[in-house]
Amino acid sequence: MYFLRTIAAILLDPFIWFYNLFQRKNNVLEWHLNYGRSEIDITTISSKEPTEALLISAYLLFVGRYFFICDERQEHPVRQALKEVLNDEDKFKTEMPSHRAELHLYEAALSTLSDAERQAARELFMMSIPPIIITEGKTPARSFAKYSFLVFVRHGELYGNFHMSAGADIVLLPIMLGTLYDFVVERVTGRNKTLLRNGILPLLEMQEEQGARSILAMHRQPIDVIQSLQFD
């Protein structure tokens, strides 16, 4: 099922992207991630400075997308790992400053792999750990995977579009889930940090209760959570 969802994402998203290309003015936020062996470049494109509410909403949409397409072996371990980060922020902030979610979710993903897969995943990166250097607008010297997440408005609601290059998605996707969390949590302030946490946890619980592996759930669950949050 993971394979079929991945193929569907690769085959269908370009058509959706092409349609949305002519609606580019509706794109309110774009994240483009470029992975190298020791660094990740994140380019943010927005018609104006994205609000903290938009950053939180975009991340919630990506959470919905990730658990729709992720390898089924990783669904529960990665969800639990993200909960652990959210429920013990002080610990992870001390042990893994600025990369608390990325590294923890990477370890959770590794635990689900076969020995051969685990070895191949470790060989992707320098010193067998995912890139801990995050740059903005600087292409890595040796790029081996690119991902784009586009957020746009349709009929008054936010939607997300995801484009990915063929590669080691089985390990890079959970890393991306953590990377974007670390990226967003560093850019929201005050009460919005609490709203970020209070948005992710109910979404994860909703996924556990209702399931996350349908197109309807991928979109509707994050939107329901977003609409429940009281942004300033």
PyMOL commands that set and color helices and strands:
alter all, ss='L'
color gray80, all
select helices_A, chain A and resi 2-21+24-26+52-69+72-87+89-95+100-110+115-122+126-128+169-185+191-210+215-228
alter helices_A, ss='H'
color red, helices_A
select strands_A, chain A and resi 27-36+39-45+133-135+143-154+157-164
alter strands_A, ss='S'
color yellow, strands_A
deselect
rebuild
show_as cartoon
